[in-house]
Amino acid sequence: MPLLQRINRYGFLRNRGRAAAISVDPPQGTAAHQRCSPLPPRVRIVRATWYHSRVGDSVCIPSAASAVPTATVASRHSALVRVTHWITTLCFFALLVSGVEIVISHPRFYWGETGNDLTPTLFKIPIPASRHLVPTGYGYVLPDANGWSRYLHFQAAWVVVLTGLLYLICGLFTGHFGNDLLPRKADLSWREFSSAIAKHLRFERPGEAEAWSYNVLQRITYLFVIFVLFPLVIWTGLAMSPAFVSAFPATVNMLGGQQSARTLHFFVSLALVLFLLVHILMVWLAGFKSRMRAMITGRAAKSMERT
């Protein structure tokens, strides 16, 4: 039987012995209209109440439809942000582990074009090396993992570069940077900026409003990481590649030489590691489960409970 024929004139849906009450406005002025809920005209509420089929169609039985609280969800992060975030996270840890192994092979840093075991150092890290020819002052060397670490470092770096390009292109076209990261004019006042810094220094948990929008300190930090630190770490990394430098020599000349690029690469990497540690700490204070759920599924409960 067609659906339209199973709905009587007062909005009752009959289906195999049961009728679902769907409160559609009866004609005004009728007895059925007076017996029904005193809601204003054109207000339609679907009631989750079922009536037995023996109930007469001509009688409108009002029911107290209890408002059952449901866990409503709202979108927090787009698919682009989530996918690029986790790809970058995995690659960053691969770069971090492999980068530590590369540093262990030669924990001495220089400035200029050349630097080796026989030249003065700018500074050195007081750790044992993985090569016995590197003077460290220790009477032993660590296992040499320079081969696989350089291979992994190279592969992970190119994945980060391609992921970053995808993020930048899509972010510009979708307005992600202007809507989510660019600070608002009202937030650039010294009062708002100092208040955000003070809250972070006191390790205060963010309010519910900040769960759905970045504060001014977050926006500035993310913009600095995306448009300054990441491009700089990629630039200094490419400046240490002989193949890339042979094609684009200006990339290393502007930095003062390959050893200067290596030293700058080290300090920029430390800045990214510091950002990562603070970022994880802030996520933990704000509610680790809810923030992780939002970054994995894209959605979280509207209350964003700190669980």
VOVEXSE-181298 format. One line per 10 residues: for each residue x, y, z of C-alpha. Coordinates in steps of 0.05 Angstrom, whole numbers. Layout:
BEGIN
X,Y,Z | ...
% end
This chain:
BEGIN
0,0,0 | 29,68,-18 | 56,109,39 | 10,167,26 | -51,123,34 | -28,98,101 | -27,168,131 | -95,192,153 | -117,264,153 | -92,276,224
-22,252,212 | -25,181,239 | 19,131,202 | -10,61,201 | 35,3,185 | 18,-70,200 | -19,-62,265 | 19,-1,291 | 12,73,282 | 66,125,292
43,192,316 | 72,246,272 | 43,312,295 | 23,347,231 | -23,406,241 | -96,386,236 | -141,437,202 | -151,496,246 | -220,503,277 | -233,428,278
-245,387,340 | -182,348,327 | -142,412,326 | -170,432,394 | -155,364,425 | -83,362,402 | -22,395,431 | -30,471,439 | 30,485,396 | 25,543,347
9,528,275 | 63,503,229 | 104,475,286 | 120,403,270 | 151,355,320 | 162,281,306 | 143,242,368 | 178,177,383 | 114,146,410 | 78,86,381
4,71,388 | -33,6,381 | -73,-2,318 | -138,-8,356 | -134,65,376 | -183,103,335 | -157,148,281 | -205,203,301 | -175,211,370 | -111,249,380
-76,223,443 | -25,273,469 | 37,243,499 | 91,274,541 | 149,265,494 | 207,266,541 | 269,303,517 | 322,250,520 | 391,282,521 | 432,257,463
506,265,449 | 504,314,392 | 567,323,352 | 595,378,310 | 651,383,260 | 717,405,289 | 771,388,238 | 764,377,163 | 789,314,130 | 846,353,98
871,377,166 | 865,308,198 | 899,270,142 | 957,318,134 | 964,324,209 | 975,249,220 | 1019,240,159 | 1063,297,183 | 1063,268,254 | 1087,200,231
1140,230,185 | 1163,278,239 | 1177,221,287 | 1214,184,231 | 1255,247,218 | 1268,256,292 | 1293,185,303 | 1335,184,240 | 1361,254,253 | 1385,234,322
1423,176,291 | 1455,222,240 | 1477,270,294 | 1507,213,335 | 1550,195,276 | 1583,264,280 | 1562,306,340 | 1605,365,320 | 1578,428,286 | 1614,480,244
1601,545,207 | 1618,558,135 | 1627,512,76 | 1672,458,104 | 1681,423,171 | 1714,359,193 | 1750,325,250 | 1812,369,240 | 1777,437,237 | 1754,478,297
1681,468,317 | 1627,520,329 | 1602,475,384 | 1596,400,398 | 1548,356,435 | 1582,318,492 | 1559,249,472 | 1597,189,444 | 1597,182,369 | 1583,122,326
1648,129,287 | 1715,119,319 | 1750,173,278 | 1707,228,309 | 1741,255,372 | 1691,257,428 | 1733,242,490 | 1698,176,503 | 1735,111,500 | 1681,75,461
1635,85,402 | 1561,72,393 | 1532,25,340 | 1535,57,271 | 1465,66,243 | 1483,121,194 | 1462,81,132 | 1389,66,146 | 1379,131,184 | 1400,174,124
1355,133,78 | 1295,139,124 | 1309,213,135 | 1310,226,60 | 1246,188,46 | 1207,218,104 | 1229,288,86 | 1201,283,16 | 1135,256,43 | 1131,317,88
1146,363,30 | 1091,334,-13 | 1041,333,45 | 1057,405,61 | 1046,426,-11 | 978,391,-11 | 960,425,55 | 981,494,30 | 944,489,-36 | 879,462,-7
884,509,52 | 887,569,6 | 829,546,-37 | 784,527,22 | 799,589,63 | 827,547,120 | 883,596,136 | 839,658,135 | 782,627,175 | 819,583,225
890,609,232 | 893,683,214 | 885,723,279 | 825,769,282 | 837,843,290 | 804,844,358 | 851,789,383 | 914,827,364 | 907,876,422 | 959,872,477
906,855,528 | 882,793,491 | 952,771,473 | 979,779,544 | 918,743,572 | 930,683,527 | 1003,680,546 | 987,684,620 | 936,627,614 | 987,583,580
1042,599,630 | 994,580,687 | 976,517,649 | 902,533,652 | 854,489,617 | 821,524,558 | 748,542,561 | 693,510,519 | 697,566,468 | 770,552,454
752,480,439 | 721,502,374 | 767,559,355 | 841,572,365 | 860,629,410 | 907,684,386 | 970,651,414 | 953,586,380 | 939,620,314 | 1005,658,315
1044,596,335 | 1013,552,282 | 1025,605,228 | 1098,612,251 | 1108,536,249 | 1074,527,181 | 1103,587,144 | 1170,597,179 | 1198,536,215 | 1176,482,166
1199,520,103 | 1265,536,138 | 1278,464,160 | 1263,441,88 | 1308,495,59 | 1367,479,104 | 1357,404,92 | 1359,413,16 | 1420,457,23 | 1459,397,50
1442,355,-11 | 1499,357,-62 | 1452,339,-119 | 1403,395,-102 | 1459,446,-90 | 1491,430,-157 | 1426,450,-191 | 1409,508,-145 | 1474,534,-113 | 1441,597,-87
1403,556,-35 | 1467,541,3 | 1505,605,-14 | 1451,646,20 | 1461,606,84 | 1536,613,85 | 1556,543,65 | 1536,471,76 | 1562,468,147 | 1523,531,164
1461,498,134 | 1473,437,177 | 1479,479,240 | 1417,519,224 | 1380,455,208 | 1397,429,277 | 1371,490,313 | 1307,494,273 | 1295,420,287 | 1303,435,362
1251,490,356 | 1202,441,323 | 1215,390,378 | 1201,443,430 | 1136,461,395 | 1117,387,393 | 1128,379,468 | 1087,441,485 | 1033,420,436 | 1026,351,469
1025,383,538 | 969,432,518 | 929,375,487 | 935,335,551 | 913,394,595 | 854,410,549 | 828,339,549 | 868,286,514 | 811,239,495 | 765,292,467
821,326,428 | 846,261,400 | 776,240,381 | 766,306,345 | 831,299,306 | 818,226,288 | 744,226,271 | 735,300,258 | 678,304,308 | 671,311,382
616,321,433 | 591,392,435 | 609,397,508 | 681,376,492 | 686,344,560 | 757,343,587 | 764,269,594
% end
